Amino acid sequence: MGRSRAYALAGVVAIVGLAAGCSQATTGEPGAAARSSGVATSSGSTIGGSETGTPSSSPTTVGSTKPLVRWPDNATIPHLFYHSLIVDPARAFHAPQGKGPGYADYMVTLTEFKAQLAQMYARGYVLVHPERIAAKNADGVMTYQPIMLPAGKKPMVLSIDDVSYYEYMTGDGFATNLTIGAEGRVTNTYTDAAGVTKQGSYDVPTVVDDFVRDHPDFSYHGDKGSIGLTGYNGVLGYRTSVRKYGDTPATKAAQEQAKKVADAMKKDGWNFASHSWGHLNFTKTGVSGITADANRWDAEVRPIVGDTPELIFPFGADISGIEPYSNSNAKFRFLHGTEKFDYFFPVDASTTHWMQLTPGALRQARINVDGISLSRALSGHKTPLSAFFDPRTTVDPLRPKR
């Protein structure tokens, strides 16, 4: 599994025994081998006539009085990802049915995320969408695009997995949905330990919204992040799946409300990505299984969030080793040719960046920010997290010791 960059995540979905078709994965450490693939690396190589180029200045400014400078090498842009945030550590880390250790491994707390976000900003990072990194040219070939930033600023991609507020999380100290608040802004619903229900910023999207509102230069042309959605428990906290909940008036109402929230989020700088309908392991699943799952996602999630060119692999389980994607790969041929995905995201937590650009697709590895990666950093192991924030000063004191 190492060559497919599978994430050590069995998925909280799988850990708590949900029937999502998930299976155990193992950690891959492909960094050095992957970076030697020679397709598109931090050396600034070219493909399809596009060059990362020499930094050039521009008098135009965006959210800054400084002149803009072209980012010199798009292949060095990092990508961090999170799961939904723990609002109440006491409930989450001591959740019943053995869920606490899974939450500790695969989630960070609201307190940790706010501290990490502030340090990323202080270190000069700016949020960009993957579509800013590379796009199809007039000939339909994926090529690197110029990213113009004030000197000292650094682009990074952010994504969040499983923003469905799964049924198993109910009562465990998490937000329960994303909704539209009284002021027309997207907000979270959260019920505290005393049973009091509140509206506020309790998960990654709404916390980032608040932060960008206060620090607009943290966002490149309004970009925020990509939200990877499954479909088997619905989306965004709404039980929208006809397959799971039936074709009922309640399901239809949930679909309508979820679409309103998704539309509002897209207008406010968020992208949506497929995370498969059933949290599928793409490495282990054959083309027929991938096709069946994609048909479910297309029927139940795509009508709510709209078309997307982004696919986030559950478990980080990729469809190829370090060899570039091509049409000789039947899985790629279906996902790219039929499903129209152009941006693919596995996991590699061994390096600050890994990217591969081919004429048809951009492939960018993501770094997991969670209890596993924080524990490694706090234990003295070398991890890429320190390039973005200090794990020791941002860790929640309520996090269990490993």
C-alpha positions in Angstrom: 0.0 0.0 0.0 3.0 2.3 0.4 3.3 3.1 -3.2 -0.4 4.1 -3.3 0.1 6.6 -0.5 -2.7 5.0 1.6 -3.4 6.9 4.8 -3.1 5.1 8.1 -6.7 6.1 8.6 -9.1 3.2 8.9 -11.5 6.1 8.9 -13.4 7.0 12.0 -16.2 5.7 9.9 -14.7 2.2 9.9 -13.3 2.4 13.4 -16.8 2.7 14.9 -18.1 -0.1 12.8 -20.3 1.7 10.3 -21.2 -0.3 7.2 -19.5 2.1 4.8 -17.5 -0.5 2.9 -14.3 0.8 4.5 -11.3 -1.5 5.2 -8.0 -1.1 7.1 -5.3 0.8 5.3 -1.6 1.2 6.2 0.6 4.2 6.3 2.6 4.9 3.1 5.9 6.6 3.2 6.4 7.3 -0.6 8.0 10.7 -0.4 11.4 10.2 -1.8 10.3 7.7 -4.5 7.3 9.8 -5.5 9.4 12.9 -5.8 11.8 11.1 -8.1 9.1 10.4 -10.6 10.2 13.2 -12.8 6.8 14.3 -14.1 6.3 17.5 -12.2 8.4 18.2 -9.1 9.7 21.0 -7.1 12.5 21.4 -9.6 10.1 23.6 -11.7 9.9 21.2 -14.6 7.6 22.0 -17.5 4.8 20.1 -19.1 2.5 21.0 -22.1 4.5 24.2 -22.7 3.7 25.7 -19.2 6.6 26.8 -16.9 6.6 27.6 -13.3 8.9 30.4 -14.3 11.0 33.0 -12.7 9.4 35.3 -10.1 8.1 38.4 -11.8 6.7 41.6 -10.2 3.4 43.3 -10.7 2.2 46.7 -9.6 -1.2 45.2 -8.8 -2.1 44.4 -5.2 -4.6 42.1 -3.6 -5.4 42.6 0.1 -1.9 44.2 0.5 0.0 47.4 -0.4 3.0 45.3 -1.4 3.7 44.6 -5.1 2.7 41.1 -6.2 5.3 38.5 -7.1 4.7 35.3 -9.0 5.1 32.2 -6.9 8.1 30.5 -8.4 7.2 26.8 -8.4 3.6 25.6 -8.2 4.8 22.0 -7.6 5.9 23.1 -4.1 2.5 24.1 -2.9 1.4 22.1 0.2 -2.0 20.7 1.0 -3.3 20.2 4.6 -6.5 18.4 5.5 -8.7 18.0 8.6 -11.8 16.2 9.7 -14.6 17.8 11.6 -13.5 19.5 14.8 -14.1 18.4 18.3 -15.9 21.1 20.2 -16.2 19.3 23.5 -13.1 17.2 24.2 -14.5 15.8 27.4 -17.4 14.2 25.5 -15.4 13.2 22.4 -12.4 11.7 24.1 -14.6 9.7 26.5 -17.3 8.8 24.0 -19.1 5.5 24.5 -18.8 2.3 22.3 -15.0 2.7 22.0 -15.2 5.8 19.8 -13.0 8.0 22.0 -9.6 6.7 20.7 -10.8 7.1 17.1 -11.7 10.7 17.7 -8.3 11.3 19.4 -6.5 9.8 16.4 -8.3 11.4 13.5 -9.7 14.7 14.7 -8.3 17.9 16.2 -10.2 20.1 18.6 -11.7 23.5 17.9 -9.0 25.0 20.3 -6.2 23.3 18.4 -7.5 24.4 14.9 -7.9 28.0 15.9 -4.3 28.1 17.2 -2.9 26.3 14.2 -4.8 28.6 11.8 -3.4 31.7 13.5 0.1 30.4 13.2 -0.3 29.5 9.5 -1.4 33.0 8.8 1.5 34.5 10.9 3.9 32.4 8.8 2.6 33.9 5.6 0.4 31.2 4.2 -2.5 32.1 1.9 -5.4 29.8 0.9 -5.6 28.9 -2.8 -7.9 26.5 -4.6 -6.3 23.6 -6.6 -7.8 25.1 -9.8 -5.4 28.1 -9.3 -2.4 25.8 -9.4 -3.1 24.3 -12.8 -5.9 24.4 -15.4 -6.5 23.2 -18.9 -5.1 25.4 -21.6 -6.7 26.0 -25.0 -5.6 22.6 -26.2 -7.1 20.9 -23.1 -3.7 20.2 -21.5 -3.3 20.8 -17.8 -0.7 23.5 -17.3 0.6 25.4 -14.3 -1.0 28.8 -13.8 0.6 32.0 -12.4 -0.2 32.7 -8.7 0.6 36.3 -7.8 1.1 37.0 -4.1 2.7 39.8 -2.0 6.4 39.1 -1.3 6.7 36.8 1.7 3.3 35.1 1.2 3.1 31.4 0.5 0.2 29.5 -1.1 -1.4 26.4 0.5 -4.4 24.3 -0.1 -6.9 23.3 2.6 -9.4 20.5 2.5 -11.9 18.9 5.0 -13.1 15.3 4.8 -16.4 13.8 5.8 -18.4 17.0 6.5 -21.5 15.0 6.7 -21.9 15.0 10.6 -22.4 11.2 10.6 -25.0 9.7 12.8 -22.5 8.0 15.0 -21.1 11.4 16.0 -24.4 12.5 17.6 -24.0 13.6 21.2 -20.2 13.2 21.2 -19.2 16.9 21.3 -19.3 17.9 17.6 -21.4 20.3 15.5 -24.5 18.6 14.0 -24.8 20.5 10.7 -24.0 23.6 8.6 -27.0 25.9 8.2 -27.8 29.5 7.2 -28.0 31.8 10.1 -30.1 34.9 10.8 -27.6 37.2 9.0 -27.5 35.0 5.9 -24.1 33.6 6.8 -23.4 29.9 7.0 -23.1 28.7 10.6 -23.0 25.5 12.6 -25.6 24.0 14.9 -24.1 22.7 18.1 -25.7 21.2 21.2 -23.6 21.4 24.4 -23.4 18.9 27.2 -26.3 20.6 29.0 -28.5 20.1 26.0 -28.5 23.7 25.0 -28.5 24.2 21.2 -26.5 27.1 19.8 -25.6 28.6 16.4 -22.0 29.6 15.8 -18.6 28.7 14.4 -17.8 25.2 15.5 -16.2 23.5 12.6 -13.4 24.1 10.0 -15.6 25.9 7.4 -17.2 28.4 9.7 -14.0 29.1 11.7 -12.2 29.8 8.4 -15.0 32.0 7.3 -14.6 34.1 10.5 -10.8 34.2 10.2 -10.9 35.3 6.5 -13.4 38.0 7.4 -10.9 39.4 9.9 -7.8 38.6 7.7 -8.9 38.9 4.1 -5.3 38.6 2.9 -5.4 34.9 4.1 -7.5 34.1 1.1 -6.3 34.3 -2.5 -9.2 36.0 -4.5 -11.7 34.7 -2.0 -10.5 31.0 -2.0 -11.0 29.0 1.2 -10.9 25.2 0.8 -12.4 22.0 -0.6 -15.0 20.0 1.3 -14.9 16.2 0.6 -18.3 14.7 0.9 -19.5 11.1 1.1 -23.2 10.4 0.7 -24.3 7.3 2.7 -25.4 9.4 5.7 -26.3 12.4 3.7 -24.3 15.7 3.4 -23.6 18.7 5.6 -25.7 17.2 8.5 -28.8 16.6 6.4 -30.1 13.1 5.9 -30.4 13.4 2.1 -29.7 9.8 0.9 -32.7 8.2 -0.7 -30.9 4.9 -0.7 -30.4 5.1 3.1 -33.5 7.0 4.3 -36.0 6.4 1.6 -37.8 8.7 -0.9 -39.8 10.6 1.7 -40.9 14.2 2.2 -38.3 14.5 5.0 -35.6 13.4 2.6 -36.7 15.9 0.0 -36.8 18.7 2.6 -33.3 17.7 3.7 -32.0 17.8 0.1 -33.5 21.3 -0.4 -32.0 22.7 2.7 -28.6 21.1 2.0 -28.5 22.6 -1.5 -29.2 26.1 0.0 -26.3 25.7 2.3 -24.0 24.3 -0.4 -24.9 27.2 -2.8 -24.2 29.7 -0.1 -20.8 28.1 0.7 -19.8 28.0 -3.0 -20.6 31.7 -3.2 -18.4 32.3 -0.2 -15.2 30.7 -1.5 -15.7 27.0 -0.8 -15.3 24.1 -3.3 -16.8 20.7 -3.0 -15.1 17.4 -3.9 -16.2 13.8 -4.2 -15.0 11.7 -1.3 -17.0 8.8 -2.9 -20.5 7.9 -1.8 -19.5 5.1 0.6 -16.0 6.1 1.8 -14.5 3.7 -0.8 -11.0 2.4 -0.8 -10.1 3.1 -4.5 -6.9 1.0 -4.3 -8.7 -2.2 -3.3 -11.9 -1.7 -5.2 -12.2 -2.7 -8.9 -13.6 -0.6 -11.7 -17.1 -2.1 -11.4 -17.3 -1.2 -7.7 -15.9 2.3 -8.3 -18.5 2.7 -11.0 -21.4 1.6 -8.8 -20.3 3.9 -6.0 -19.8 6.9 -8.5 -23.4 6.3 -9.7 -24.7 6.7 -6.2 -22.6 9.9 -5.6 -23.8 11.3 -8.9 -27.5 10.5 -8.0 -27.4 11.7 -4.4 -24.6 14.2 -3.8 -23.9 15.9 -7.2 -27.4 17.4 -7.5 -26.8 19.1 -4.1 -23.3 20.4 -4.5 -23.0 20.7 -8.2 -20.4 19.4 -10.6 -16.8 19.2 -9.3 -13.5 18.3 -10.9 -12.0 17.2 -7.5 -11.7 13.7 -6.1 -10.4 13.2 -2.6 -9.4 9.6 -2.0 -10.8 8.1 1.3 -7.9 6.6 3.3 -5.6 8.4 0.8 -6.0 5.1 -1.2 -4.8 6.1 -4.7 -5.4 4.4 -8.0 -1.7 4.2 -8.9 1.7 4.0 -7.4 4.3 6.7 -8.3 3.8 6.1 -12.0 1.8 9.0 -13.6 -1.9 8.5 -14.4 -2.6 7.6 -18.0 -5.5 6.1 -19.9 -3.9 2.7 -19.7 -5.1 2.8 -16.1 -8.8 1.7 -16.2 -9.7 3.4 -13.0 -8.2 6.7 -14.1 -9.9 6.3 -17.5 -13.3 6.0 -15.8 -12.8 8.7 -13.1 -11.2 11.2 -15.5 -13.0 10.4 -18.8 -16.5 9.6 -17.5 -16.7 11.3 -14.1 -14.7 14.3 -15.3 -12.3 14.5 -12.4 -9.1 16.5 -13.1 -7.7 17.0 -9.6 -6.9 13.9 -7.5 -5.8 13.9 -3.9 -4.0 11.0 -2.1 -2.1 11.4 1.2 1.6 11.7 2.0 2.5 12.9 5.4 6.3 12.4 4.9 6.9 15.7 3.1 5.7 19.2 2.9 4.6 18.8 -0.7 4.2 16.3 -3.4 2.6 17.0 -6.8 2.5 15.3 -10.2 1.2 17.1 -13.3 0.3 15.2 -16.4 -1.5 16.4 -19.5 -4.8 15.3 -18.1 -4.7 15.8 -14.4 -3.1 17.3 -11.3 -2.3 14.9 -8.5 -1.4 16.5 -5.2 -0.7 14.7 -1.9 -2.3 15.9 1.3 -0.9 16.1 4.8 -3.2 14.8 7.6 -3.5 17.1 10.6 -4.9 14.9 13.3 -4.1 13.2 16.5 -1.8 10.7 14.8 0.4 13.3 13.1 0.3 15.6 16.2 1.4 12.7 18.4 4.3 11.9 16.1 5.4 15.5 16.2 5.1 15.8 20.0 7.1 12.5 20.3 10.0 14.1 18.6 9.6 12.6 15.2 10.3 14.7 12.2 7.0 15.7 10.5 6.0 18.4 8.0 3.6 19.9 10.5 6.3 22.2 11.9 6.5 24.0 8.6 3.0 25.3 9.2 2.6 25.6 13.0 4.2 24.6 16.3 2.5 21.4 17.4 3.7 21.9 21.0 2.2 25.4 21.5 -1.0 24.6 19.7 -1.9 21.2 21.3 -5.1 21.2 23.4 -4.2 20.4 27.0 -7.3 18.2 27.1 -5.9 15.9 24.4 -5.2 12.4 25.8 -1.5 11.6 26.2 -0.2 8.8 23.9 
